[in-house]
Amino acid sequence: MEKKELVETIARKINISSDEALSMVNEVVAEMVSPSIFGKPGEEVGFINDNNCRNNCKEALALREQGLQR
């Protein structure tokens, strides 16, 4: 199911506007992905595919995730 179709179905089923349903869907998606974006306090978190990284700033994180370094 496409996102637009999902939003329209939710809006119709609970009798709200499509804009309200879209906001709800976006909040749920953000809540679901936030653990993979924001680490627990004290953990280093970053996007491995960060195109602005010019000095191997994510190399240590990548090695740690692969189990090559602690």
SULCOR-V257858 format. One record per pair of residues at least 24 apart in sequence whose C-alpha atoms are under 10 Angstrom apart, sorted by the first residue. I is the first residue (numbers start at 0). J is the second residue. Records with the same first field share a line. If there is no record, write none. Layout:
I=J  J
This chain:
none
